[in-house]
Amino acid sequence: MDGKIYTAYPIADDDVHRIAKKFTEKMGEPVTLSQVVDNRLLAGFVVRIGFLRFDYSTGARLKEMMRHMLNES
């Protein structure tokens, strides 16, 4: 499976391969990722494989924290 990893800044090819290996384990078949620098990201990364989206970005974490805080009141 081919996918893309969107990052705030370029990361080392070894890191891209390590992340692809994790997604290979998760998806149950070989995953190859190509890197795309997305200046809208502050930090972290987003992986897209087909129609699936895995968001490990700072923005996603902040939104999750906000939802959690609002649900506690």
Backbone as JSON Lines, residues from 0, in Angstrom:
{"i":0,"aa":"M","n":[0.85,-1.17,0.0],"ca":[0.0,0.0,0.0],"c":[0.89,1.23,0.0]}
{"i":1,"aa":"D","n":[0.52,2.19,-0.8],"ca":[1.24,3.45,-0.85],"c":[0.48,4.5,-0.05]}
{"i":2,"aa":"G","n":[1.22,5.33,0.65],"ca":[0.61,6.39,1.43],"c":[1.52,7.59,1.47]}
{"i":3,"aa":"K","n":[1.06,8.61,2.16],"ca":[1.83,9.84,2.31],"c":[1.92,10.18,3.78]}
{"i":4,"aa":"I","n":[3.07,10.72,4.16],"ca":[3.24,11.25,5.51],"c":[3.47,12.75,5.38]}
{"i":5,"aa":"Y","n":[2.58,13.5,5.99],"ca":[2.65,14.97,5.96],"c":[3.33,15.42,7.25]}
{"i":6,"aa":"T","n":[4.39,16.21,7.11],"ca":[5.15,16.69,8.26],"c":[5.3,18.2,8.19]}
{"i":7,"aa":"A","n":[5.58,18.81,9.34],"ca":[5.77,20.26,9.41],"c":[7.1,20.66,8.77]}
{"i":8,"aa":"Y","n":[8.05,19.76,8.8],"ca":[9.39,20.01,8.24],"c":[9.93,18.66,7.78]}
{"i":9,"aa":"P","n":[10.92,18.65,6.91],"ca":[11.46,17.37,6.43],"c":[12.02,16.53,7.57]}
{"i":10,"aa":"I","n":[11.74,15.24,7.53],"ca":[12.32,14.32,8.51],"c":[13.21,13.32,7.77]}
{"i":11,"aa":"A","n":[14.09,12.69,8.5],"ca":[15.05,11.75,7.91],"c":[14.34,10.56,7.28]}
{"i":12,"aa":"D","n":[14.91,10.06,6.19],"ca":[14.36,8.9,5.52],"c":[14.23,7.7,6.46]}
{"i":13,"aa":"D","n":[15.19,7.55,7.37],"ca":[15.12,6.45,8.34],"c":[13.87,6.56,9.2]}
{"i":14,"aa":"D","n":[13.5,7.78,9.58],"ca":[12.28,7.98,10.38],"c":[11.04,7.64,9.58]}
{"i":15,"aa":"V","n":[11.02,8.04,8.31],"ca":[9.89,7.71,7.44],"c":[9.76,6.19,7.33]}
{"i":16,"aa":"H","n":[10.87,5.49,7.16],"ca":[10.85,4.02,7.04],"c":[10.38,3.36,8.34]}
{"i":17,"aa":"R","n":[10.81,3.91,9.49],"ca":[10.37,3.36,10.77],"c":[8.86,3.52,10.96]}
{"i":18,"aa":"I","n":[8.34,4.68,10.58],"ca":[6.89,4.93,10.68],"c":[6.15,4.01,9.71]}
{"i":19,"aa":"A","n":[6.68,3.86,8.5],"ca":[6.06,2.95,7.52],"c":[6.02,1.52,8.05]}
{"i":20,"aa":"K","n":[7.07,1.11,8.75],"ca":[7.12,-0.24,9.32],"c":[5.99,-0.41,10.35]}
{"i":21,"aa":"K","n":[5.76,0.61,11.18],"ca":[4.67,0.54,12.16],"c":[3.31,0.41,11.48]}
{"i":22,"aa":"F","n":[3.14,1.15,10.38],"ca":[1.87,1.07,9.65],"c":[1.74,-0.25,8.9]}
{"i":23,"aa":"T","n":[2.85,-0.84,8.49],"ca":[2.82,-2.17,7.89],"c":[2.27,-3.17,8.9]}
{"i":24,"aa":"E","n":[2.73,-3.07,10.14],"ca":[2.22,-3.95,11.2],"c":[0.74,-3.69,11.46]}
{"i":25,"aa":"K","n":[0.35,-2.42,11.5],"ca":[-1.04,-2.04,11.79],"c":[-1.99,-2.48,10.66]}
{"i":26,"aa":"M","n":[-1.55,-2.32,9.4],"ca":[-2.42,-2.6,8.26],"c":[-2.38,-4.08,7.83]}
{"i":27,"aa":"G","n":[-1.32,-4.79,8.24],"ca":[-1.22,-6.19,7.87],"c":[-0.7,-6.45,6.48]}
{"i":28,"aa":"E","n":[-0.2,-5.42,5.83],"ca":[0.44,-5.55,4.53],"c":[1.46,-4.44,4.36]}
{"i":29,"aa":"P","n":[2.43,-4.64,3.45],"ca":[3.51,-3.64,3.31],"c":[2.98,-2.24,2.98]}
{"i":30,"aa":"V","n":[3.51,-1.26,3.7],"ca":[3.15,0.15,3.49],"c":[4.42,0.92,3.12]}
{"i":31,"aa":"T","n":[4.33,1.71,2.08],"ca":[5.4,2.6,1.66],"c":[4.88,4.02,1.77]}
{"i":32,"aa":"L","n":[5.64,4.88,2.44],"ca":[5.21,6.27,2.62],"c":[6.13,7.22,1.87]}
{"i":33,"aa":"S","n":[5.53,8.19,1.21],"ca":[6.32,9.28,0.64],"c":[6.03,10.53,1.48]}
{"i":34,"aa":"Q","n":[7.05,11.32,1.66],"ca":[6.97,12.48,2.55],"c":[6.52,13.73,1.82]}
{"i":35,"aa":"V","n":[5.63,14.48,2.47],"ca":[5.16,15.77,1.96],"c":[5.28,16.78,3.1]}
{"i":36,"aa":"V","n":[5.96,17.88,2.88],"ca":[6.05,18.93,3.89],"c":[4.81,19.81,3.77]}
{"i":37,"aa":"D","n":[4.11,19.95,4.89],"ca":[2.88,20.74,4.93],"c":[3.08,21.87,5.95]}
{"i":38,"aa":"N","n":[3.22,23.09,5.46],"ca":[3.52,24.21,6.36],"c":[2.33,24.61,7.24]}
{"i":39,"aa":"R","n":[1.18,23.97,7.06],"ca":[0.04,24.23,7.95],"c":[0.18,23.49,9.27]}
{"i":40,"aa":"L","n":[1.06,22.49,9.31],"ca":[1.27,21.73,10.54],"c":[2.28,22.46,11.42]}
{"i":41,"aa":"L","n":[2.03,22.47,12.72],"ca":[2.98,23.05,13.67],"c":[4.05,22.03,14.03]}
{"i":42,"aa":"A","n":[3.61,20.83,14.32],"ca":[4.52,19.74,14.69],"c":[3.74,18.44,14.55]}
{"i":43,"aa":"G","n":[4.46,17.34,14.65],"ca":[3.82,16.05,14.49],"c":[3.69,15.68,13.04]}
{"i":44,"aa":"F","n":[2.78,14.73,12.76],"ca":[2.59,14.29,11.38],"c":[1.21,13.71,11.18]}
{"i":45,"aa":"V","n":[0.82,13.63,9.92],"ca":[-0.44,13.02,9.5],"c":[-0.09,12.0,8.42]}
{"i":46,"aa":"V","n":[-0.66,10.8,8.55],"ca":[-0.43,9.75,7.54],"c":[-1.75,9.49,6.83]}
{"i":47,"aa":"R","n":[-1.68,9.45,5.51],"ca":[-2.84,9.09,4.69],"c":[-2.5,7.85,3.87]}
{"i":48,"aa":"I","n":[-3.33,6.85,4.03],"ca":[-3.19,5.62,3.26],"c":[-4.56,5.33,2.67]}
{"i":49,"aa":"G","n":[-4.67,5.5,1.37],"ca":[-5.99,5.36,0.73],"c":[-6.94,6.38,1.32]}
{"i":50,"aa":"F","n":[-8.1,5.93,1.77],"ca":[-9.09,6.84,2.35],"c":[-8.9,7.0,3.86]}
{"i":51,"aa":"L","n":[-7.92,6.31,4.45],"ca":[-7.67,6.38,5.88],"c":[-6.75,7.55,6.22]}
{"i":52,"aa":"R","n":[-7.02,8.18,7.37],"ca":[-6.21,9.31,7.83],"c":[-5.88,9.09,9.3]}
{"i":53,"aa":"F","n":[-4.59,9.13,9.63],"ca":[-4.12,8.97,11.0],"c":[-3.42,10.26,11.39]}
{"i":54,"aa":"D","n":[-3.99,10.97,12.35],"ca":[-3.52,12.32,12.69],"c":[-2.76,12.31,14.01]}
{"i":55,"aa":"Y","n":[-1.45,12.49,13.93],"ca":[-0.59,12.57,15.11],"c":[0.01,13.97,15.2]}
{"i":56,"aa":"S","n":[-0.74,14.96,14.78],"ca":[-0.25,16.34,14.77],"c":[-0.55,17.03,16.09]}
{"i":57,"aa":"T","n":[0.16,18.1,16.35],"ca":[-0.06,18.9,17.54],"c":[-1.47,19.48,17.55]}
{"i":58,"aa":"G","n":[-1.94,19.93,16.4],"ca":[-3.29,20.48,16.3],"c":[-4.35,19.48,16.73]}
{"i":59,"aa":"A","n":[-4.2,18.24,16.31],"ca":[-5.16,17.2,16.69],"c":[-5.13,16.95,18.19]}
{"i":60,"aa":"R","n":[-3.94,16.95,18.78],"ca":[-3.81,16.73,20.23],"c":[-4.45,17.89,21.0]}
{"i":61,"aa":"L","n":[-4.26,19.12,20.52],"ca":[-4.87,20.27,21.19],"c":[-6.39,20.2,21.12]}
{"i":62,"aa":"K","n":[-6.94,19.82,19.97],"ca":[-8.4,19.68,19.83],"c":[-8.93,18.6,20.77]}
{"i":63,"aa":"E","n":[-8.19,17.5,20.88],"ca":[-8.58,16.42,21.77],"c":[-8.6,16.89,23.23]}
{"i":64,"aa":"M","n":[-7.58,17.65,23.63],"ca":[-7.54,18.19,24.98],"c":[-8.7,19.14,25.24]}
{"i":65,"aa":"M","n":[-9.02,19.97,24.26],"ca":[-10.12,20.92,24.4],"c":[-11.45,20.17,24.58]}
{"i":66,"aa":"R","n":[-11.68,19.15,23.77],"ca":[-12.91,18.36,23.9],"c":[-13.0,17.72,25.29]}
{"i":67,"aa":"H","n":[-11.87,17.2,25.74],"ca":[-11.83,16.56,27.05],"c":[-12.15,17.57,28.16]}
{"i":68,"aa":"M","n":[-11.57,18.75,28.08],"ca":[-11.81,19.78,29.09],"c":[-13.26,20.23,29.08]}
{"i":69,"aa":"L","n":[-13.85,20.39,27.91],"ca":[-15.24,20.84,27.82],"c":[-16.21,19.78,28.31]}
{"i":70,"aa":"N","n":[-15.88,18.51,28.15],"ca":[-16.76,17.44,28.6],"c":[-16.69,17.22,30.11]}
{"i":71,"aa":"E","n":[-15.66,17.73,30.77],"ca":[-15.53,17.56,32.21],"c":[-16.38,18.55,32.99]}
{"i":72,"aa":"S","n":[-16.82,19.65,32.39],"ca":[-17.54,20.66,33.15],"c":[-18.96,20.3,33.43]}
